[in-house]
Amino acid sequence: MKSKPLRGKPMKHLEEIIFDFEGNLRAFKSRLLSNTKMTYHSNTIMKKAALLLSIPFLLFSCGGNNEESIDDIIERGDLQEIRQHKSELSQLQSELTGKIDKLDNAIDNLDKNRRLDLVNTRKIQDTLFKHYAEVQGDVATDENIIIYPEFTGILTEILVNEGDRVSRGQVLARIDDGGLSSEVAQLETQVALSKTTFERQERLWEQNIGSEMQYLEAKTNYEGNQNALKQLKAQVAKTVVRAPFSGTIDEIISDPGEVVSPGQNQLFRLVSLKNMYVEADVPENYLNTISKGTGVKVEINTLNDEFEGEVRQVGNNINPNNRTFKVKVAVPNKDGLLKPNQIATIKLNDYTSEKAIIIPENVVQRNAHDQTIVYVLEDFSEEEQTGVAVKKVVKTGLSYQDNIEITSGLNPNEELIIEGAKNLRDGQEVKIRNEEQ
């Protein structure tokens, strides 16, 4: 059975209907654009809706008033005829879609009220970039000690209070000497007598009067009494507790009346906050980057502050348990806010680039091809404040504090889109909302 030609109105008349439909569609879109502020996505939806609406229109125009409808063609069951009919309608649909696309492009170019995606941009500049490795440490000081007594006896007097500032050598407490003071007085008398005896024997010896033995005995007795007195006075001096350095009495541990002994009873805690440092265990792979005098940053979380410091000591031993070595970083403490055993973070500068391109880390995206991309602005129109978003494939380096280094793919003075880039596509027109522009 031969296939029948498309029944219905002649092809020429059908094109006139299509032309009328295009005119109606243009008018409809014009009214819609004037009454509502359509976004780019609305235009896309409009295209699809127009395309879907054109299909029943074509079907109607081709068979609505004909002797045979599409249902009649299907009912006859002629596969070749059905395919031919479908091919003719598909060709018309394709032509109509192309014309609709042209109309959309014309509308986009002519409509001054269209809404574009808003973006913020920033000019790319090369700058100094420093990357820091962070390790945890503790604030410490060598002048944080417990004072013990040097003499056994009763603690008779405490001369300071907790929180007092004391100077080096200042008397802090006294311990009963157990009669040593009386012994000192008696020994002083003996020293005076032995001195007089020695001086007389010395004069006589110079005049060749008396024996040498008498002279030597007098001299030995005098010198022995002097040494004994000196030792006894040193014992008495231990009954007076003095500050070994200037600082603050942080705690009084013993009370008056207690019997105290060396190495057994704690008397005071004395702390100085002048020579503070942070001690940390650093992984051994940083041995080549850290030496005495290396500048570092120290962050104290509890103070919400950051200090500039330098390494004052590098350990010479690697801990075999965790493969680390110790470093001490001197830090200033002008206001006395740093306290021993505070937690600190040492930031070690392990990478520096003099002319690096640094961008916010949150503008970097990964696409479906596993590429790292960003968007830059090109073809900027100062009059309309618009431009074109262009995709750039980049390579990244190290990141630090929400910034990341771009090692390739971007150049200085390019306009980087830093806000509004998440839903952009390559070549999309956008509107700039920078305050400075």
VMD Tcl script that draws the C-alpha trace (Angstrom):
set ca {
  {0.00 0.00 0.00}
  {1.44 3.33 -1.03}
  {1.88 5.99 1.63}
  {-0.50 8.85 1.39}
  {0.68 12.39 1.36}
  {0.07 14.58 4.37}
  {-3.57 15.44 4.31}
  {-4.88 18.77 5.44}
  {-4.15 22.31 4.45}
  {-1.45 22.95 1.94}
  {2.11 23.41 3.27}
  {2.12 27.03 2.20}
  {-1.00 27.76 4.19}
  {0.52 25.93 7.18}
  {3.56 28.21 7.14}
  {1.22 31.19 7.27}
  {-0.37 29.72 10.37}
  {3.07 29.21 11.91}
  {3.99 32.77 11.08}
  {0.80 34.00 12.77}
  {1.64 31.84 15.78}
  {5.12 33.35 15.99}
  {3.63 36.81 15.98}
  {1.25 35.89 18.74}
  {4.10 34.33 20.68}
  {6.22 37.47 20.36}
  {3.33 39.60 21.55}
  {2.69 37.24 24.45}
  {6.35 37.28 25.54}
  {6.49 41.06 25.20}
  {3.47 41.48 27.48}
  {4.90 38.98 29.94}
  {8.27 40.75 30.05}
  {6.65 44.15 30.59}
  {4.41 42.94 33.41}
  {6.91 40.76 35.27}
  {10.66 40.87 35.85}
  {11.75 37.58 34.35}
  {15.03 36.02 35.29}
  {17.23 34.08 32.99}
  {15.73 30.87 34.24}
  {12.21 32.20 33.50}
  {13.22 32.76 29.87}
  {14.49 29.20 29.66}
  {11.20 27.87 31.04}
  {9.35 30.10 28.54}
  {11.27 28.54 25.66}
  {10.37 25.04 26.74}
  {6.74 25.95 27.33}
  {6.46 27.55 23.88}
  {8.00 24.50 22.30}
  {5.55 22.17 24.00}
  {2.60 24.38 23.15}
  {3.62 24.43 19.48}
  {3.17 20.69 19.10}
  {-0.60 20.53 19.68}
  {-0.95 23.70 17.62}
  {0.78 22.07 14.66}
  {-1.26 18.94 15.06}
  {-4.40 20.98 15.08}
  {-3.37 23.10 12.10}
  {-2.44 20.03 10.11}
  {-5.44 17.93 10.90}
  {-8.05 19.94 12.76}
  {-10.08 20.95 9.72}
  {-8.98 18.18 7.37}
  {-10.93 15.32 6.04}
  {-8.67 13.02 8.08}
  {-7.33 13.56 11.55}
  {-4.20 12.05 13.06}
  {-6.41 9.50 14.75}
  {-7.63 8.42 11.31}
  {-4.06 7.98 10.08}
  {-3.17 5.94 13.14}
  {-6.32 3.90 12.82}
  {-5.39 2.80 9.30}
  {-2.23 1.29 10.74}
  {0.05 2.19 7.83}
  {3.49 2.38 9.48}
  {5.14 4.13 6.53}
  {2.41 6.74 6.40}
  {2.65 7.35 10.15}
  {6.47 7.76 10.00}
  {6.18 10.15 7.08}
  {3.62 12.20 8.93}
  {5.78 12.26 12.04}
  {8.84 13.32 10.02}
  {6.99 16.25 8.50}
  {5.76 17.41 11.89}
  {9.24 17.05 13.43}
  {10.73 19.19 10.68}
  {8.17 21.89 11.34}
  {8.83 21.64 15.06}
  {12.59 22.05 14.51}
  {12.10 25.10 12.34}
  {9.78 26.63 14.91}
  {12.25 25.99 17.73}
  {15.05 27.70 15.82}
  {12.89 30.75 15.21}
  {11.88 30.88 18.88}
  {15.55 30.81 19.89}
  {16.28 33.71 17.57}
  {13.41 35.63 19.13}
  {14.76 34.93 22.60}
  {18.21 36.20 21.64}
  {16.67 39.33 20.19}
  {14.66 39.90 23.35}
  {17.76 39.45 25.52}
  {19.68 41.98 23.44}
  {16.90 44.57 23.26}
  {15.25 44.28 26.66}
  {16.88 46.73 29.05}
  {14.77 45.53 31.98}
  {15.98 41.92 31.99}
  {17.40 40.64 35.26}
  {20.93 39.22 35.26}
  {22.72 37.26 37.96}
  {24.43 39.65 40.37}
  {28.11 39.12 41.17}
  {30.88 40.78 43.14}
  {34.40 40.95 41.75}
  {37.88 41.72 42.97}
  {41.01 42.51 41.00}
  {43.69 39.84 41.30}
  {47.05 41.05 42.57}
  {50.26 39.21 43.35}
  {51.25 39.47 46.98}
  {53.41 37.93 49.69}
  {52.04 34.58 50.87}
  {53.21 32.76 53.97}
  {52.02 29.34 55.02}
  {52.27 28.28 58.63}
  {52.27 24.84 60.23}
  {50.57 24.82 63.60}
  {51.62 22.83 66.70}
  {50.21 22.92 70.21}
  {52.34 23.99 73.16}
  {52.20 25.27 76.74}
  {53.19 28.60 78.22}
  {55.97 28.20 80.77}
  {58.61 30.08 82.72}
  {61.78 28.95 84.46}
  {60.99 31.32 87.34}
  {58.05 29.37 88.74}
  {59.30 27.54 91.80}
  {58.37 26.11 95.19}
  {60.49 27.47 98.05}
  {61.60 24.88 100.65}
  {63.27 25.55 104.01}
  {67.02 24.98 104.40}
  {66.89 24.53 108.16}
  {64.91 22.24 110.45}
  {62.87 24.10 113.04}
  {59.65 25.83 113.91}
  {58.33 28.35 111.36}
  {58.03 31.34 113.63}
  {57.13 34.19 111.25}
  {55.77 34.78 107.74}
  {56.43 38.31 106.51}
  {54.50 38.37 103.18}
  {50.99 37.76 101.89}
  {49.76 35.96 98.81}
  {49.91 38.26 95.78}
  {52.72 40.43 97.17}
  {55.45 41.56 94.81}
  {58.84 40.77 96.29}
  {62.40 41.61 95.31}
  {65.38 39.32 95.10}
  {66.84 38.77 98.58}
  {63.77 40.04 100.41}
  {63.01 38.21 103.69}
  {59.89 36.05 103.38}
  {59.88 34.06 106.67}
  {61.93 33.13 109.74}
  {62.58 29.76 111.37}
  {63.54 29.28 115.02}
  {67.32 28.71 115.09}
  {67.21 26.47 118.16}
  {69.85 28.48 120.15}
  {72.32 28.95 117.32}
  {72.35 32.71 117.91}
  {73.70 32.19 121.44}
  {76.38 29.89 120.11}
  {77.35 32.55 117.60}
  {77.78 35.10 120.40}
  {79.97 32.72 122.42}
  {82.06 31.85 119.38}
  {82.53 35.51 118.55}
  {84.06 35.99 122.02}
  {86.41 33.09 121.48}
  {87.43 34.49 118.10}
  {88.23 37.83 119.69}
  {90.38 36.20 122.36}
  {92.21 33.96 119.89}
  {92.84 36.98 117.70}
  {94.49 38.90 120.56}
  {96.63 35.90 121.48}
  {97.73 35.43 117.90}
  {98.64 39.10 117.45}
  {100.84 39.01 120.59}
  {102.59 35.85 119.55}
  {103.13 37.33 116.09}
  {104.82 40.43 117.56}
  {107.01 38.31 119.80}
  {107.94 36.06 116.90}
  {108.96 39.06 114.85}
  {111.27 40.05 117.78}
  {112.72 36.52 117.94}
  {111.05 35.99 121.32}
  {109.26 32.70 122.01}
  {109.17 29.47 120.10}
  {107.83 28.88 116.64}
  {105.42 26.26 118.03}
  {103.71 28.86 120.23}
  {103.28 31.16 117.26}
  {101.81 28.43 115.05}
  {99.44 27.24 117.79}
  {98.09 30.76 118.27}
  {97.65 31.21 114.54}
  {95.88 27.86 114.07}
  {93.53 28.50 117.03}
  {92.57 31.91 115.68}
  {91.93 30.66 112.12}
  {89.96 27.64 113.41}
  {87.67 29.85 115.51}
  {87.11 32.12 112.49}
  {86.03 29.21 110.29}
  {83.76 27.83 113.00}
  {82.10 31.21 113.41}
  {81.64 31.50 109.67}
  {79.99 28.10 109.45}
  {77.73 28.81 112.41}
  {76.62 32.10 110.91}
  {75.83 30.30 107.65}
  {73.59 27.91 109.59}
  {71.85 30.81 111.29}
  {71.35 32.52 107.89}
  {69.41 29.46 106.72}
  {66.79 30.20 109.36}
  {65.87 33.29 107.31}
  {63.92 32.46 104.11}
  {64.67 34.90 101.27}
  {63.32 35.35 97.72}
  {65.75 33.88 95.15}
  {64.47 36.26 92.45}
  {61.97 39.05 92.01}
  {58.42 37.93 91.46}
  {55.02 37.43 93.05}
  {54.09 35.26 96.03}
  {51.51 33.12 94.29}
  {50.79 30.83 97.23}
  {51.68 30.47 100.94}
  {51.72 26.77 101.68}
  {52.89 26.45 105.33}
  {51.57 28.21 108.42}
  {53.44 29.76 111.36}
  {54.07 27.28 114.15}
  {54.68 24.30 111.91}
  {57.89 22.33 112.19}
  {59.54 22.43 108.79}
  {62.43 20.47 107.36}
  {64.51 20.74 104.16}
  {62.98 18.82 101.28}
  {59.89 17.92 103.31}
  {57.78 21.02 103.79}
  {56.84 23.53 101.07}
  {56.76 27.16 102.17}
  {55.86 29.37 99.18}
  {55.24 29.36 95.44}
  {57.11 32.23 93.81}
  {56.36 33.14 90.19}
  {57.85 35.68 87.82}
  {55.98 36.48 84.59}
  {58.82 38.36 82.91}
  {60.78 35.68 81.07}
  {57.92 33.71 79.51}
  {58.20 31.18 76.71}
  {56.11 28.56 74.93}
  {57.37 24.99 74.84}
  {56.12 22.59 72.18}
  {56.92 19.25 70.56}
  {57.56 19.76 66.83}
  {57.57 16.91 64.24}
  {61.07 16.02 63.11}
  {60.35 16.87 59.45}
  {60.61 20.56 60.44}
  {64.22 20.25 61.59}
  {65.51 21.97 58.45}
  {63.14 24.94 58.78}
  {63.57 25.76 62.47}
  {66.66 27.08 64.18}
  {67.53 29.42 67.02}
  {66.22 32.89 66.17}
  {63.56 31.73 63.68}
  {60.55 34.04 63.80}
  {57.21 32.41 64.61}
  {53.70 33.42 65.59}
  {52.19 32.39 68.90}
  {48.43 32.38 69.38}
  {46.86 32.25 72.84}
  {43.29 31.11 72.43}
  {42.15 32.10 75.92}
  {43.35 35.68 75.34}
  {42.20 35.80 71.71}
  {45.55 37.35 70.90}
  {48.58 36.61 68.76}
  {52.21 37.40 69.53}
  {55.34 37.63 67.44}
  {58.15 35.59 68.94}
  {61.37 33.84 68.05}
  {62.82 30.44 68.77}
  {65.29 30.71 71.63}
  {66.16 27.04 71.99}
  {65.92 23.97 69.73}
  {66.14 20.55 71.31}
  {68.92 18.19 70.26}
  {67.05 14.99 71.06}
  {64.35 13.27 68.99}
  {61.69 11.62 71.11}
  {61.50 8.03 69.77}
  {57.89 7.65 70.91}
  {56.39 10.43 68.80}
  {59.30 11.50 66.55}
  {59.33 15.08 67.81}
  {61.87 17.52 69.21}
  {61.30 20.32 71.70}
  {61.44 24.02 70.92}
  {61.14 27.02 73.20}
  {59.77 30.26 71.83}
  {60.28 33.45 73.80}
  {57.15 35.61 73.97}
  {56.59 39.08 75.42}
  {54.36 39.54 78.45}
  {54.13 43.29 78.90}
  {50.68 43.28 80.49}
  {51.24 40.16 82.56}
  {48.34 38.34 80.90}
  {50.34 35.25 80.02}
  {50.25 32.62 82.74}
  {52.20 29.36 83.14}
  {50.50 26.27 81.66}
  {48.23 28.22 79.32}
  {47.59 26.41 76.03}
  {49.25 28.08 73.05}
  {49.51 27.46 69.32}
  {52.87 27.93 67.64}
  {52.67 28.81 63.94}
  {55.82 27.83 62.09}
  {56.47 29.47 58.72}
  {57.19 26.49 56.45}
  {56.50 28.07 53.03}
  {56.87 31.59 51.59}
  {56.13 32.95 48.13}
  {57.08 36.54 47.30}
  {54.68 37.07 44.35}
  {51.78 34.71 44.83}
  {48.22 34.93 43.53}
  {46.00 34.46 46.54}
  {42.19 34.17 46.32}
  {39.44 33.24 48.79}
  {39.22 29.48 49.13}
  {35.42 29.48 48.90}
  {35.38 30.70 45.27}
  {37.21 27.60 44.05}
  {34.86 24.96 42.60}
  {35.14 21.40 41.30}
  {33.19 20.55 38.14}
  {31.91 17.22 36.83}
  {35.23 16.60 35.06}
  {37.08 16.89 38.39}
  {38.62 20.20 37.31}
  {39.36 23.04 39.69}
  {37.68 26.14 38.27}
  {36.98 29.77 39.06}
  {35.16 32.49 37.13}
  {36.59 35.79 35.99}
  {34.81 38.78 34.49}
  {35.48 39.85 30.91}
  {33.91 42.32 28.43}
  {32.97 44.68 31.23}
  {30.56 47.48 30.27}
  {31.01 50.41 32.59}
  {27.81 52.06 31.34}
  {25.55 49.07 32.00}
  {27.68 47.54 34.77}
  {27.57 44.17 33.03}
  {30.11 41.65 31.82}
  {30.61 38.04 30.83}
  {31.57 35.28 33.27}
  {34.43 33.21 31.85}
  {35.45 29.88 33.35}
  {39.12 29.38 34.21}
  {40.70 26.03 34.99}
  {43.33 26.58 37.69}
  {45.87 24.68 39.78}
  {46.02 25.31 43.50}
  {48.80 25.29 46.06}
  {48.73 25.58 49.83}
  {45.84 27.16 51.71}
  {45.93 29.14 54.94}
  {43.27 31.10 56.86}
  {40.52 30.74 54.21}
  {42.87 31.78 51.37}
  {44.49 29.55 48.78}
  {47.42 30.04 46.42}
  {46.79 29.69 42.67}
  {49.89 28.32 40.98}
  {48.55 28.50 37.39}
  {45.47 29.57 35.47}
  {45.10 33.15 36.72}
  {47.05 36.34 36.07}
  {47.36 39.61 37.96}
  {44.81 42.35 37.13}
  {42.11 39.87 36.12}
  {38.70 40.47 37.70}
  {37.85 37.47 39.86}
  {34.19 36.79 40.65}
  {34.18 36.26 44.41}
  {30.42 36.24 45.07}
  {27.60 34.80 43.00}
  {29.77 32.34 41.06}
  {28.23 29.10 42.28}
  {25.46 28.88 39.65}
  {27.21 30.56 36.74}
  {28.03 28.96 33.40}
  {30.81 29.79 31.00}
  {29.94 32.79 28.84}
  {26.95 33.89 30.93}
  {26.21 37.60 31.09}
  {26.16 39.00 34.62}
  {25.61 42.28 36.40}
  {28.20 43.80 38.72}
  {27.21 45.11 42.13}
  {30.60 46.18 43.53}
  {30.25 49.21 45.78}
  {33.27 50.95 44.29}
  {31.78 50.58 40.81}
}
mol new
graphics top color blue
foreach p $ca { graphics top sphere $p radius 0.5 }
foreach p [lrange $ca 0 end-1] q [lrange $ca 1 end] { graphics top cylinder $p $q radius 0.2 }
display resetview
